[in-house]
Amino acid sequence: MNCKTLALMPALLIIFLCLSAAPAQEVSATPAPESKPEVPAAKRALIREILEVTRAAQASVAMFTAQFDQMEKQMPDIQWQAISSMDEFKQLQPAQQEEVR
């Protein structure tokens, strides 16, 4: 994995954990109150325990690692498809095209 990938993983993990720990919200016709109610400490502790028991952090890291590994494997082919479809590339001689590849 490259440095950019490693730098993104903590941020993605934090986003995932925040989204998975957020309570489901109902859509209503009435406007939302100005201030959000405080989540009780007991509820926070239960959420934290659920995340630990289900190993959510480890699962998230494994999922993101697998996705980034797959993207890194696919990137050369994606780049090659983009380059080889350019008009400028098509105008090159076959030897020049091979040199670019």
N, CA, C and O atoms as CSV, one atom per row, in Angstrom:
chain,resi,resn,atom,element,x,y,z
A,1,MET,N,N,0.836,-1.178,0.000
A,1,MET,CA,C,0.000,0.000,0.000
A,1,MET,C,C,0.882,1.242,0.000
A,1,MET,O,O,1.948,1.253,0.615
A,2,ASN,N,N,0.437,2.281,-0.686
A,2,ASN,CA,C,1.256,3.488,-0.719
A,2,ASN,C,C,0.886,4.419,0.428
A,2,ASN,O,O,-0.054,4.164,1.181
A,3,CYS,N,N,1.646,5.504,0.542
A,3,CYS,CA,C,1.466,6.440,1.668
A,3,CYS,C,C,0.095,7.107,1.656
A,3,CYS,O,O,-0.508,7.316,2.708
A,4,LYS,N,N,-0.394,7.439,0.466
A,4,LYS,CA,C,-1.707,8.089,0.381
A,4,LYS,C,C,-2.804,7.163,0.895
A,4,LYS,O,O,-3.718,7.597,1.597
A,5,THR,N,N,-2.706,5.900,0.545
A,5,THR,CA,C,-3.687,4.928,0.996
A,5,THR,C,C,-3.664,4.812,2.514
A,5,THR,O,O,-4.707,4.819,3.169
A,6,LEU,N,N,-2.468,4.706,3.057
A,6,LEU,CA,C,-2.347,4.591,4.506
A,6,LEU,C,C,-2.841,5.844,5.214
A,6,LEU,O,O,-3.402,5.759,6.306
A,7,ALA,N,N,-2.639,6.993,4.609
A,7,ALA,CA,C,-3.087,8.242,5.217
A,7,ALA,C,C,-4.615,8.344,5.228
A,7,ALA,O,O,-5.185,8.951,6.134
A,8,LEU,N,N,-5.273,7.763,4.245
A,8,LEU,CA,C,-6.732,7.833,4.156
A,8,LEU,C,C,-7.437,6.852,5.091
A,8,LEU,O,O,-8.572,7.097,5.500
A,9,MET,N,N,-6.795,5.776,5.424
A,9,MET,CA,C,-7.463,4.740,6.208
A,9,MET,C,C,-7.979,5.222,7.560
A,9,MET,O,O,-9.119,4.904,7.897
A,10,PRO,N,N,-7.210,5.972,8.360
A,10,PRO,CA,C,-7.779,6.426,9.642
A,10,PRO,C,C,-9.005,7.316,9.462
A,10,PRO,O,O,-9.969,7.216,10.221
A,11,ALA,N,N,-8.966,8.186,8.455
A,11,ALA,CA,C,-10.110,9.071,8.224
A,11,ALA,C,C,-11.337,8.265,7.820
A,11,ALA,O,O,-12.439,8.522,8.303
A,12,LEU,N,N,-11.149,7.297,6.942
A,12,LEU,CA,C,-12.279,6.472,6.519
A,12,LEU,C,C,-12.814,5.631,7.672
A,12,LEU,O,O,-14.023,5.428,7.786
A,13,LEU,N,N,-11.934,5.152,8.509
A,13,LEU,CA,C,-12.357,4.376,9.671
A,13,LEU,C,C,-13.188,5.232,10.618
A,13,LEU,O,O,-14.210,4.776,11.131
A,14,ILE,N,N,-12.758,6.458,10.852
A,14,ILE,CA,C,-13.498,7.365,11.732
A,14,ILE,C,C,-14.884,7.651,11.153
A,14,ILE,O,O,-15.880,7.648,11.877
A,15,ILE,N,N,-14.938,7.895,9.854
A,15,ILE,CA,C,-16.228,8.164,9.207
A,15,ILE,C,C,-17.141,6.949,9.348
A,15,ILE,O,O,-18.317,7.081,9.687
A,16,PHE,N,N,-16.590,5.767,9.084
A,16,PHE,CA,C,-17.392,4.549,9.185
A,16,PHE,C,C,-17.916,4.348,10.595
A,16,PHE,O,O,-19.091,4.034,10.785
A,17,LEU,N,N,-17.050,4.526,11.585
A,17,LEU,CA,C,-17.471,4.327,12.965
A,17,LEU,C,C,-18.520,5.351,13.390
A,17,LEU,O,O,-19.460,5.022,14.113
A,18,CYS,N,N,-18.357,6.575,12.943
A,18,CYS,CA,C,-19.354,7.607,13.277
A,18,CYS,C,C,-20.707,7.274,12.659
A,18,CYS,O,O,-21.748,7.416,13.301
A,19,LEU,N,N,-20.677,6.829,11.408
A,19,LEU,CA,C,-21.935,6.500,10.748
A,19,LEU,C,C,-22.581,5.259,11.340
A,19,LEU,O,O,-23.804,5.192,11.465
A,20,SER,N,N,-21.768,4.277,11.704
A,20,SER,CA,C,-22.354,3.055,12.255
A,20,SER,C,C,-22.853,3.252,13.676
A,20,SER,O,O,-23.739,2.522,14.122
A,21,ALA,N,N,-22.304,4.224,14.395
A,21,ALA,CA,C,-22.742,4.469,15.767
A,21,ALA,C,C,-23.890,5.473,15.840
A,21,ALA,O,O,-24.502,5.637,16.896
A,22,ALA,N,N,-24.183,6.136,14.743
A,22,ALA,CA,C,-25.245,7.148,14.746
A,22,ALA,C,C,-26.609,6.474,14.831
A,22,ALA,O,O,-26.834,5.451,14.184
A,23,PRO,N,N,-27.517,7.030,15.616
A,23,PRO,CA,C,-28.852,6.444,15.718
A,23,PRO,C,C,-29.636,6.691,14.425
A,23,PRO,O,O,-29.414,7.688,13.739
A,24,ALA,N,N,-30.537,5.791,14.107
A,24,ALA,CA,C,-31.385,5.966,12.937
A,24,ALA,C,C,-32.314,7.144,13.188
A,24,ALA,O,O,-32.823,7.322,14.294
A,25,GLN,N,N,-32.528,7.943,12.154
A,25,GLN,CA,C,-33.388,9.109,12.300
A,25,GLN,C,C,-34.613,8.943,11.425
A,25,GLN,O,O,-34.525,8.476,10.289
A,26,GLU,N,N,-35.742,9.327,11.961
A,26,GLU,CA,C,-36.972,9.272,11.202
A,26,GLU,C,C,-37.146,10.577,10.448
A,26,GLU,O,O,-36.795,11.648,10.944
A,27,VAL,N,N,-37.687,10.478,9.257
A,27,VAL,CA,C,-37.986,11.664,8.475
A,27,VAL,C,C,-39.356,12.161,8.906
A,27,VAL,O,O,-40.329,11.406,8.897
A,28,SER,N,N,-39.431,13.428,9.282
A,28,SER,CA,C,-40.715,13.965,9.713
A,28,SER,C,C,-40.955,15.312,9.042
A,28,SER,O,O,-40.030,15.958,8.550
A,29,ALA,N,N,-42.208,15.712,9.036
A,29,ALA,CA,C,-42.585,16.976,8.416
A,29,ALA,C,C,-42.258,18.155,9.316
A,29,ALA,O,O,-42.176,19.288,8.843
A,30,THR,N,N,-42.071,17.907,10.600
A,30,THR,CA,C,-41.773,18.996,11.519
A,30,THR,C,C,-40.276,19.299,11.491
A,30,THR,O,O,-39.460,18.392,11.329
A,31,PRO,N,N,-39.919,20.565,11.649
A,31,PRO,CA,C,-38.500,20.901,11.623
A,31,PRO,C,C,-37.763,20.294,12.818
A,31,PRO,O,O,-38.339,20.086,13.885
A,32,ALA,N,N,-36.490,20.021,12.611
A,32,ALA,CA,C,-35.667,19.441,13.671
A,32,ALA,C,C,-35.428,20.483,14.756
A,32,ALA,O,O,-35.344,21.674,14.458
A,33,PRO,N,N,-35.319,20.052,16.009
A,33,PRO,CA,C,-35.039,21.006,17.080
A,33,PRO,C,C,-33.644,21.605,16.893
A,33,PRO,O,O,-32.774,20.998,16.269
A,34,GLU,N,N,-33.450,22.776,17.430
A,34,GLU,CA,C,-32.192,23.502,17.282
A,34,GLU,C,C,-31.011,22.767,17.902
A,34,GLU,O,O,-29.924,22.739,17.325
A,35,SER,N,N,-31.217,22.176,19.066
A,35,SER,CA,C,-30.117,21.469,19.715
A,35,SER,C,C,-30.410,19.979,19.754
A,35,SER,O,O,-31.551,19.554,19.938
A,36,LYS,N,N,-29.362,19.202,19.577
A,36,LYS,CA,C,-29.524,17.758,19.610
A,36,LYS,C,C,-29.464,17.292,21.055
A,36,LYS,O,O,-28.660,17.796,21.839
A,37,PRO,N,N,-30.309,16.335,21.410
A,37,PRO,CA,C,-30.276,15.843,22.796
A,37,PRO,C,C,-28.969,15.090,23.055
A,37,PRO,O,O,-28.412,14.452,22.162
A,38,GLU,N,N,-28.507,15.179,24.273
A,38,GLU,CA,C,-27.282,14.502,24.688
A,38,GLU,C,C,-27.555,13.002,24.796
A,38,GLU,O,O,-28.570,12.584,25.352
A,39,VAL,N,N,-26.634,12.197,24.257
A,39,VAL,CA,C,-26.764,10.743,24.351
A,39,VAL,C,C,-26.315,10.332,25.744
A,39,VAL,O,O,-25.210,10.676,26.163
A,40,PRO,N,N,-27.154,9.602,26.464
A,40,PRO,CA,C,-26.792,9.195,27.829
A,40,PRO,C,C,-25.514,8.342,27.837
A,40,PRO,O,O,-25.225,7.614,26.887
A,41,ALA,N,N,-24.768,8.456,28.931
A,41,ALA,CA,C,-23.500,7.731,29.062
A,41,ALA,C,C,-23.712,6.224,28.972
A,41,ALA,O,O,-22.880,5.518,28.402
A,42,ALA,N,N,-24.798,5.731,29.517
A,42,ALA,CA,C,-25.071,4.290,29.470
A,42,ALA,C,C,-25.260,3.823,28.029
A,42,ALA,O,O,-24.783,2.755,27.645
A,43,LYS,N,N,-25.954,4.625,27.248
A,43,LYS,CA,C,-26.171,4.268,25.845
A,43,LYS,C,C,-24.849,4.306,25.081
A,43,LYS,O,O,-24.586,3.433,24.253
A,44,ARG,N,N,-24.014,5.314,25.355
A,44,ARG,CA,C,-22.698,5.393,24.724
A,44,ARG,C,C,-21.860,4.166,25.066
A,44,ARG,O,O,-21.162,3.620,24.212
A,45,ALA,N,N,-21.937,3.740,26.323
A,45,ALA,CA,C,-21.171,2.570,26.760
A,45,ALA,C,C,-21.651,1.316,26.030
A,45,ALA,O,O,-20.840,0.478,25.637
A,46,LEU,N,N,-22.959,1.187,25.849
A,46,LEU,CA,C,-23.498,0.029,25.130
A,46,LEU,C,C,-23.074,0.039,23.663
A,46,LEU,O,O,-22.722,-0.997,23.100
A,47,ILE,N,N,-23.113,1.200,23.068
A,47,ILE,CA,C,-22.680,1.321,21.668
A,47,ILE,C,C,-21.213,0.929,21.548
A,47,ILE,O,O,-20.832,0.170,20.656
A,48,ARG,N,N,-20.394,1.456,22.456
A,48,ARG,CA,C,-18.963,1.138,22.449
A,48,ARG,C,C,-18.746,-0.366,22.615
A,48,ARG,O,O,-17.895,-0.957,21.950
A,49,GLU,N,N,-19.531,-0.982,23.516
A,49,GLU,CA,C,-19.400,-2.420,23.757
A,49,GLU,C,C,-19.801,-3.224,22.519
A,49,GLU,O,O,-19.141,-4.203,22.170
A,50,ILE,N,N,-20.873,-2.813,21.863
A,50,ILE,CA,C,-21.309,-3.492,20.633
A,50,ILE,C,C,-20.219,-3.408,19.570
A,50,ILE,O,O,-19.920,-4.394,18.896
A,51,LEU,N,N,-19.630,-2.226,19.428
A,51,LEU,CA,C,-18.570,-2.059,18.437
A,51,LEU,C,C,-17.359,-2.924,18.765
A,51,LEU,O,O,-16.719,-3.466,17.864
A,52,GLU,N,N,-17.043,-3.055,20.039
A,52,GLU,CA,C,-15.916,-3.899,20.443
A,52,GLU,C,C,-16.224,-5.374,20.233
A,52,GLU,O,O,-15.395,-6.117,19.707
A,53,VAL,N,N,-17.429,-5.805,20.650
A,53,VAL,CA,C,-17.800,-7.213,20.542
A,53,VAL,C,C,-17.859,-7.645,19.076
A,53,VAL,O,O,-17.426,-8.744,18.730
A,54,THR,N,N,-18.385,-6.792,18.233
A,54,THR,CA,C,-18.505,-7.128,16.807
A,54,THR,C,C,-17.212,-6.870,16.046
A,54,THR,O,O,-17.115,-7.139,14.848
A,55,ARG,N,N,-16.217,-6.343,16.761
A,55,ARG,CA,C,-14.913,-6.032,16.149
A,55,ARG,C,C,-15.089,-5.155,14.906
A,55,ARG,O,O,-14.486,-5.402,13.861
A,56,ALA,N,N,-15.925,-4.132,15.046
A,56,ALA,CA,C,-16.249,-3.242,13.933
A,56,ALA,C,C,-15.005,-2.541,13.395
A,56,ALA,O,O,-14.864,-2.380,12.183
A,57,ALA,N,N,-14.114,-2.127,14.272
A,57,ALA,CA,C,-12.913,-1.421,13.814
A,57,ALA,C,C,-12.044,-2.337,12.957
A,57,ALA,O,O,-11.571,-1.936,11.894
A,58,GLN,N,N,-11.837,-3.563,13.422
A,58,GLN,CA,C,-11.013,-4.498,12.658
A,58,GLN,C,C,-11.675,-4.849,11.320
A,58,GLN,O,O,-11.004,-4.958,10.294
A,59,ALA,N,N,-12.985,-5.021,11.351
A,59,ALA,CA,C,-13.707,-5.339,10.116
A,59,ALA,C,C,-13.618,-4.183,9.128
A,59,ALA,O,O,-13.470,-4.394,7.924
A,60,SER,N,N,-13.708,-2.961,9.643
A,60,SER,CA,C,-13.615,-1.781,8.777
A,60,SER,C,C,-12.238,-1.688,8.139
A,60,SER,O,O,-12.115,-1.443,6.939
A,61,VAL,N,N,-11.212,-1.884,8.939
A,61,VAL,CA,C,-9.848,-1.821,8.412
A,61,VAL,C,C,-9.646,-2.899,7.355
A,61,VAL,O,O,-9.064,-2.637,6.302
A,62,ALA,N,N,-10.123,-4.104,7.629
A,62,ALA,CA,C,-9.979,-5.199,6.666
A,62,ALA,C,C,-10.720,-4.887,5.367
A,62,ALA,O,O,-10.211,-5.148,4.277
A,63,MET,N,N,-11.923,-4.327,5.491
A,63,MET,CA,C,-12.711,-3.995,4.309
A,63,MET,C,C,-12.025,-2.912,3.477
A,63,MET,O,O,-11.906,-3.040,2.258
A,64,PHE,N,N,-11.573,-1.846,4.143
A,64,PHE,CA,C,-10.914,-0.767,3.419
A,64,PHE,C,C,-9.598,-1.230,2.811
A,64,PHE,O,O,-9.254,-0.827,1.700
A,65,THR,N,N,-8.864,-2.066,3.524
A,65,THR,CA,C,-7.609,-2.595,2.999
A,65,THR,C,C,-7.868,-3.406,1.740
A,65,THR,O,O,-7.162,-3.249,0.744
A,66,ALA,N,N,-8.862,-4.261,1.776
A,66,ALA,CA,C,-9.200,-5.072,0.605
A,66,ALA,C,C,-9.621,-4.195,-0.569
A,66,ALA,O,O,-9.238,-4.456,-1.710
A,67,GLN,N,N,-10.408,-3.153,-0.294
A,67,GLN,CA,C,-10.847,-2.255,-1.367
A,67,GLN,C,C,-9.667,-1.508,-1.971
A,67,GLN,O,O,-9.555,-1.402,-3.192
A,68,PHE,N,N,-8.785,-0.990,-1.118
A,68,PHE,CA,C,-7.626,-0.262,-1.630
A,68,PHE,C,C,-6.684,-1.183,-2.395
A,68,PHE,O,O,-6.137,-0.785,-3.424
A,69,ASP,N,N,-6.486,-2.397,-1.914
A,69,ASP,CA,C,-5.641,-3.356,-2.629
A,69,ASP,C,C,-6.207,-3.639,-4.013
A,69,ASP,O,O,-5.472,-3.688,-4.999
A,70,GLN,N,N,-7.522,-3.826,-4.074
A,70,GLN,CA,C,-8.166,-4.092,-5.362
A,70,GLN,C,C,-8.038,-2.887,-6.296
A,70,GLN,O,O,-7.770,-3.048,-7.486
A,71,MET,N,N,-8.229,-1.687,-5.760
A,71,MET,CA,C,-8.105,-0.479,-6.591
A,71,MET,C,C,-6.674,-0.329,-7.109
A,71,MET,O,O,-6.469,0.045,-8.264
A,72,GLU,N,N,-5.689,-0.617,-6.265
A,72,GLU,CA,C,-4.297,-0.518,-6.696
A,72,GLU,C,C,-3.993,-1.514,-7.809
A,72,GLU,O,O,-3.212,-1.211,-8.711
A,73,LYS,N,N,-4.599,-2.697,-7.758
A,73,LYS,CA,C,-4.396,-3.682,-8.815
A,73,LYS,C,C,-5.045,-3.250,-10.125
A,73,LYS,O,O,-4.514,-3.526,-11.201
A,74,GLN,N,N,-6.181,-2.578,-10.041
A,74,GLN,CA,C,-6.930,-2.180,-11.229
A,74,GLN,C,C,-6.420,-0.884,-11.851
A,74,GLN,O,O,-6.640,-0.639,-13.037
A,75,MET,N,N,-5.744,-0.055,-11.065
A,75,MET,CA,C,-5.362,1.275,-11.534
A,75,MET,C,C,-4.504,1.258,-12.804
A,75,MET,O,O,-4.785,2.055,-13.699
A,76,PRO,N,N,-3.490,0.417,-12.946
A,76,PRO,CA,C,-2.723,0.448,-14.197
A,76,PRO,C,C,-3.582,0.185,-15.429
A,76,PRO,O,O,-3.394,0.834,-16.458
A,77,ASP,N,N,-4.523,-0.756,-15.342
A,77,ASP,CA,C,-5.393,-1.042,-16.483
A,77,ASP,C,C,-6.336,0.126,-16.777
A,77,ASP,O,O,-6.599,0.444,-17.936
A,78,ILE,N,N,-6.832,0.747,-15.736
A,78,ILE,CA,C,-7.722,1.899,-15.915
A,78,ILE,C,C,-6.964,3.039,-16.584
A,78,ILE,O,O,-7.470,3.677,-17.507
A,79,GLN,N,N,-5.746,3.288,-16.109
A,79,GLN,CA,C,-4.931,4.347,-16.713
A,79,GLN,C,C,-4.606,4.018,-18.170
A,79,GLN,O,O,-4.659,4.891,-19.036
A,80,TRP,N,N,-4.275,2.776,-18.428
A,80,TRP,CA,C,-3.944,2.383,-19.796
A,80,TRP,C,C,-5.148,2.552,-20.715
A,80,TRP,O,O,-4.991,3.016,-21.844
A,81,GLN,N,N,-6.332,2.192,-20.265
A,81,GLN,CA,C,-7.535,2.369,-21.076
A,81,GLN,C,C,-7.753,3.845,-21.398
A,81,GLN,O,O,-8.115,4.193,-22.522
A,82,ALA,N,N,-7.534,4.707,-20.414
A,82,ALA,CA,C,-7.714,6.140,-20.638
A,82,ALA,C,C,-6.689,6.672,-21.631
A,82,ALA,O,O,-7.030,7.426,-22.543
A,83,ILE,N,N,-5.442,6.279,-21.451
A,83,ILE,CA,C,-4.377,6.765,-22.338
A,83,ILE,C,C,-4.556,6.223,-23.753
A,83,ILE,O,O,-4.435,6.971,-24.723
A,84,SER,N,N,-4.842,4.937,-23.874
A,84,SER,CA,C,-4.939,4.325,-25.203
A,84,SER,C,C,-6.160,4.792,-25.985
A,84,SER,O,O,-6.217,4.603,-27.201
A,85,SER,N,N,-7.126,5.392,-25.320
A,85,SER,CA,C,-8.304,5.889,-26.036
A,85,SER,C,C,-8.140,7.336,-26.499
A,85,SER,O,O,-9.004,7.866,-27.198
A,86,MET,N,N,-7.040,7.973,-26.114
A,86,MET,CA,C,-6.810,9.361,-26.506
A,86,MET,C,C,-6.412,9.438,-27.987
A,86,MET,O,O,-5.680,8.581,-28.483
A,87,ASP,N,N,-6.898,10.465,-28.682
A,87,ASP,CA,C,-6.573,10.650,-30.096
A,87,ASP,C,C,-5.072,10.804,-30.312
A,87,ASP,O,O,-4.526,10.277,-31.281
A,88,GLU,N,N,-4.406,11.524,-29.415
A,88,GLU,CA,C,-2.971,11.733,-29.550
A,88,GLU,C,C,-2.212,10.407,-29.498
A,88,GLU,O,O,-1.233,10.213,-30.219
A,89,PHE,N,N,-2.669,9.512,-28.650
A,89,PHE,CA,C,-2.021,8.197,-28.536
A,89,PHE,C,C,-2.252,7.379,-29.802
A,89,PHE,O,O,-1.349,6.690,-30.278
A,90,LYS,N,N,-3.448,7.459,-30.336
A,90,LYS,CA,C,-3.780,6.688,-31.543
A,90,LYS,C,C,-2.967,7.141,-32.752
A,90,LYS,O,O,-2.784,6.377,-33.700
A,91,GLN,N,N,-2.479,8.376,-32.721
A,91,GLN,CA,C,-1.687,8.894,-33.835
A,91,GLN,C,C,-0.227,8.448,-33.768
A,91,GLN,O,O,0.512,8.639,-34.734
A,92,LEU,N,N,0.197,7.873,-32.678
A,92,LEU,CA,C,1.573,7.409,-32.533
A,92,LEU,C,C,1.803,6.133,-33.337
A,92,LEU,O,O,0.872,5.378,-33.616
A,93,GLN,N,N,3.043,5.915,-33.698
A,93,GLN,CA,C,3.430,4.672,-34.355
A,93,GLN,C,C,3.352,3.523,-33.341
A,93,GLN,O,O,3.458,3.758,-32.137
A,94,PRO,N,N,3.170,2.299,-33.808
A,94,PRO,CA,C,3.088,1.166,-32.870
A,94,PRO,C,C,4.286,1.069,-31.926
A,94,PRO,O,O,4.121,0.733,-30.753
A,95,ALA,N,N,5.473,1.355,-32.420
A,95,ALA,CA,C,6.651,1.319,-31.543
A,95,ALA,C,C,6.575,2.380,-30.472
A,95,ALA,O,O,6.969,2.146,-29.329
A,96,GLN,N,N,6.063,3.566,-30.840
A,96,GLN,CA,C,5.904,4.645,-29.860
A,96,GLN,C,C,4.812,4.294,-28.828
A,96,GLN,O,O,4.952,4.583,-27.640
A,97,GLN,N,N,3.746,3.678,-29.299
A,97,GLN,CA,C,2.685,3.260,-28.393
A,97,GLN,C,C,3.213,2.249,-27.377
A,97,GLN,O,O,2.889,2.310,-26.191
A,98,GLU,N,N,4.027,1.324,-27.863
A,98,GLU,CA,C,4.596,0.331,-26.956
A,98,GLU,C,C,5.539,0.966,-25.948
A,98,GLU,O,O,5.611,0.541,-24.795
A,99,GLU,N,N,6.253,1.975,-26.388
A,99,GLU,CA,C,7.169,2.694,-25.473
A,99,GLU,C,C,6.369,3.413,-24.385
A,99,GLU,O,O,6.791,3.446,-23.229
A,100,VAL,N,N,5.227,3.986,-24.743
A,100,VAL,CA,C,4.379,4.657,-23.758
A,100,VAL,C,C,3.839,3.636,-22.760
A,100,VAL,O,O,3.776,3.896,-21.558
A,101,ARG,N,N,3.454,2.482,-23.274
A,101,ARG,CA,C,2.912,1.455,-22.373
A,101,ARG,C,C,3.974,0.997,-21.397
A,101,ARG,O,O,3.710,0.136,-20.558
